[in-house]
Amino acid sequence: MSDYFHPPRLAVIAALWAVLLLAPYWMPLLGGYTALGTRVLVLGLAAMSVNFLLGFTGVLSFGHAAYFGLGAYGAGLALKFLAPSTPLALLCGTLLGGIAGALLGALIARRRGVYFAMVTIAFGQVFYYIAFQWSSVTGGDDGLRGFSRQPLDLGVARIDILSNANAFYYFVLFCLALAIGVMGFILRSPFGRTMIAIRENEQRARFLGIPVDRHIWIAFTLSCFFMGFAGALYALLNNFADPRGLHYSQSGDFVMMAVMGGMRSLWGPLLGAAVFVVLQDYLSSITVNWMSFVGMLFVAIVLFFPRGLLGFIQHRSDS
């Protein structure tokens, strides 16, 4: 029986879903609000997208925020200039982030280690400065405005995600569940097992005849599609897109979320994102130096919980 179907782990996953499904009802009791829960879901998906490459292929990208930002701009531009359609906005954002990742991934798939990370930062900053300078299209430093998410018309029903925060939360939760299902399917496929083999021993994978560079390019591309999807959802959440979403510091936040939650776990980055976002929301209302406290927590988790928070919880549930 695989680790995923181990009963204690199933119990942890079931508890996570119960918490997520009931979040709009218990969060206000603790001083939270629904939009904060929605932000956790969106940034959790972004962290899971980084982890899809880092945790399961062993390749670190510090430029993934570029595809997150492209997804946000793709969704915003589609709503503003193409059609007032939320599904079309999500599709355009996902395609823009994913296709850009596929094109650039073909150029950098042969790089490894710090060289790969530095090249991803360089390309990410190129997109950042394009968005910053091309003010006639992107709005420059002021960001892209003048669009908003639209109600979902399902034919038999019309769901108002424009003004109803709870409805939009559940819409994002459905999108997250869909993305996690696709990630899980890929990771349990032969391709997913090959990704893990490359992570564990790239040289041995080459000796077995695995086209390592091609697999890394495909994993990078898939990760960028997921990241573009998260960026599109983020634009719908804020009804806004700005260049800071493409900056390398945002990529660093995503990596921190993945490491805090547990890199080699599918669900770990979501837990890491919840801790990061909630702490950011609370501490930033108290002090401008909130990142110092988050940084100290990050160091403590790396030192004392090397498997991340979810790995620690699963270890305690097994013992």
Steps between C-alpha positions, in 0.01 A plus 500: 500500500645838400560778749217701350244238599645442846203543744657773720589699190147461367375629834723808471381567144134454600553747786657750258200480267257538791686812615497645148133428437390659826749792495243776417310403817778453757742772384281796611480344847881527524516855367567400140304569183406305189725694261800398713404134456467554125847654491638196684351270235637701207851544641491139619442390141793719392724340765386154389592594143855588609512179702390297197838587352712535815362226720443230239768573241763662722539812285484841670350797317520849649314656207162328516327820607541613138244239387278585798503865391447410135197296602363799688557736207357247255179473700474876550561586137250237386230646726582855399541465124359163383180408684349523851540128561664349807572159336659675199714709735622188680576330169693799364700544819587131519603486134711816521694376803534145370605583144757754623636233734517244220695733273748609765524154651631368169792742536592424859416130546865401459615722787533364852534621855579865560529565123140388446379712792689810381375470142140471622551817707642681196207408274256583779647846541476558126124444522485721809664794325287453188186518714643797690592699189216406260253727677270540199401134530583393856441825683864513607568545871133589558396155383228377269154620604159536344392135514316279746404137530161417352213280625505140377209417272451121509182503292278358775651725767690825532766518773590850615872486577531874441362625830448179700829423679389153609396402147836612362681309777327176401564569134874534575485189720348308207779628271759396759349153529505467120866604484597266784319215326699562181826526696426179686417317177827614341710409804354149511556445129820350356611854417457602863705202617769603253501851647569352843773276356671810356472673836655207685789430260523682169813315388343161557188615315720587200663157514153345483440684171261762636511828298557711810508841332172435320332384821621807688369723221159332514489524881600867479229567240229326701608691808468827307149410383394441860671825600322693224170355623579620854592845367173525310307416818702763687399765245135401546540516877637854498346629173850632445841397361831679553871446425582403858331168432785419258788604728757244617417581864155352437670184372695488826173513694367203303816300570474586871140379508597170335793440736304596812215265417710211371663482159461130423131497580221592263303674775785651700529830307131572562559477875813713464302762307233508773762564770682761289191694389329501840819613674555767236145629539521511881858620549483767227219667696733522802843576355662588169774248584265204472733321258765471773267285711398288202869458415581381853214251482630379163850443645354316799295268276802424278716422805255302712241367250699416184199318352284808546192552713290238323781245524520565875121460537503174303793371706312574822186331368700187408666471840 
